[in-house]
Amino acid sequence: MHIRLAALAIVITTLLLSFNSPSKSGPNYTQQAQSCLGNKGGMAHVVTACTTLMNGVDVSPENRNKLLRSRGWAYYSGKQYDKAILDYTSALALFPNDPQSTLWRANAYDAAGDVQSAETAYEKALSLAPSSTEALFHKAQFDRDQGNTSAAIQGMEWVLELDPSYGRAGTVLINTHYDVNGHDAVEQFLAQAEQRWPDQTWVYSARLIYDLNVTGDHESALTASATLARLEPGENYDLFMPAMIHLKIGDEDKGIEFVNEYADYAVQRDLAELAFYKRWYRKTSNWYALGQDEEWLHRYTLLAAFGRPDLAMSVLQGFLEETGENGRYILILVMRRFGTSVPREADAGSVEHLNAAIADYLGQFEKQSGFMANGLPEEVAPVMTLTTGAQ
């Protein structure tokens, strides 16, 4: 639902041309159009921008339709579903057979709990665009929520026939098979999926999640990671994933070796600019007051985020042994900036109090590091919160 920049510029230009030369003291229509159509600045800001533009002079029906849909999406994102429904209904009054407005209104009805209206709207959206993967996907999700698993499976299968790369459909399909026949059905589907869609990353991401959370088969997980490395070459699947797999269900020593190798790679390639590190990198800038190699940072953050605070503690203990009082001062500063409560006794040199604070810090870090409950970082793999992971 994001608008490409080039297309957005064209739409904004078209909108601006529809206004009769607003005065210099009037609103900044270019900025308002960017906010409204680009969904920028939060719900209230987007709603205000869209409303201002709709109140402009001589807005064409085509442009009013775009503005209503954008404002409707802002309301929907802000969970004000009744207002979203009203805007989509107004848009459909202008263009009754617009499949996008029809689908978005169906989503709003669905979110508002109006099952009957949602079902009618979904059917209408599919009658207008029978090959729309988006419409098929949302209708199949709706069917699953209503307990109609056979229709949900059929819908998701059709989505994947049209677009095998539609990973969200694959995820819902896996979960729906689990609803019907449990783990055996998931295992069978994944085996078939690997044959049916051998070049789709979502298949092997799902296999990896399933092995980590259910089967505990580290060889199968490593094979999935190797396939992902072939499909998307790079450090994520060559180093990052094997490290996680071994630390969670494989050989701990090998996992530590992969972490060390990845940390060294991160230093050489400045991987601190990756999204996963940005949140924590600046918090540890004072680390360099000691002239420490950046590798320490990557090692302990990776270990903590992988759910191994015990190993991360060992890394930090080694750091403290090597850096002494200065290292303790820097680490305490880092923990406090992170938000961890560090007692004054730790400042005074109490090992017991410092260790307790470090354990608390690493536990907090693990929870807030951006990793999903199934163990995969959102930056590396698509979000696939499989039902099969629930134990």
Residue, then its C-alpha position, 0 to 999 in steps of 0.5 A: m500500500h505504499i506509493r512509489l516516489a515517482a507515482l506519488a510525485i505525479v499524483i501530487t502534481t495532478l492534485l495541485l493542478s486541480f486547485n485554482s492558484p491558492s494564495k501565498s497566505g493559504p496552506n502549503y498544498t505541496q506539503q499537504a499532498q505529500s503528508c496526505l498521499g504519503n501517509k506521513g506524520g501520524m494519523a492526526h496530521v494525515v487526516t488534517a492534510c487530507t481534509t485541507l486538500m478536500n476543502g480546496v477549490d474545484v477538487s476533481p472527483e478523481n482527486r477527491n477519491k484519492l484523498l478519501r482513500s488516503r484519509g480512510w487509510a489513516y483512520y484505519s491505521g489509527k484503528q478508527y474503523d467507523k471513520a475509515i468505513l465512512d471515507y471508503t463509502s464516500a469514495l465508492a459513491l464517486f467510483p462504485n466499482d473501484p476494487q481497491s476502495t471496496l477491498w479496503r472497506a472490507n478490511a475496515y468492516d472486518a477489523a470493526g467486527d462487522v462480519q456480514s458486511a465484511e464478507t459481502a465486501y470481500e466478495k464484491a472486491l473479488s468479483l471486481a478483481p478476481s485475480s487480485t492476490e491482495a483481495l484473495f489473501h485478505k478474503a482467505q484470512f477472513d475465511r480462516d478467522q471464521g473457521n472456514t479452513s477449507a476456503a482459506i486453504q483454497g484461497m491461499e493456494w490460489v494466491l501462491e499459484l498467481d504469485p509464488s513469492y507471496g510469503r504471507a500467503g504461505t505463512v497463513l497456509i501453514n498455520t491453517h494446515y496446522d489448525v486442521n491436522g497439527h504438526d504432521a500436516v505442517e511437515q507434509f506441507l513444508a516437504q511439498a513446498e520445497q519441491r513445489w517452490p524451490d526458489q522461494t525464500w519464504v519456504y526455507s524461512a518457514r522451515l528454519i522457524y519450524d525446526l528451531n521451534v518444533t523439531g529441533d533438527h539442527e541439520s535440517a535448519l542448517t540446510a535451510s540456511a544454506t539454501l537461503a544463502r544460495l538464494e540471497p548470498g551474504e553474511n546473514y545466511d552464511l554467518f548470522m543464521p548458522a550462529m543462531i542455529h548452533l546456539k539454539i539447537g546445535d553445537e554451542d562451540k560452533g555457534i560461538e565460532f560463527v558469532n566471532e566470525y560474524a563480529d569480525y566481519a561486522v567490524q571490517r564491513d561497518l555492519a553497525e549501519l545495519a538496522f539491527y545495530k543502529r538502536w544499540y550502537r550509539k548507546t555504546s559510543n563511550w566504549y572507545a574511550l578505552g580503545q577497545d575493539e568494536e568486535w566486543l560490542h558485536r559479540y555480546t549483543l549477538l549472544a544476548a539477542f540470540g537468547r544466550p545471556d550466559l555467553a554474553m555475560s562471559v564476554l562482558q566478564g572478559f572485558l571487565e577483567e581486561t579493562g578494570e575500573n575504567g571498563r566497569y565505569i563505561l559498562i555501568l554508563v552504557m547500562r544506565r543509558f539503556g535504562t537498566s537500574v544499577p545500584r550505587e554499590a556497583d559503582a563502589g566496586s561490588v562484584e555481586h551488585l554489578n553482576a546482578a545489574i549485568a544480568d538484568y541488562l542482558g535480559q532487557f536487551e534480549k527482549q528489546s533487540g528486535f528479534m521475533a519470538n521464534g528467534l529470527p531477526e525481522e531485518v533478516a527474514p520476513v515476519m512469520t509468526l507460525t502457530t507451529g511455534a507455540q508450545 
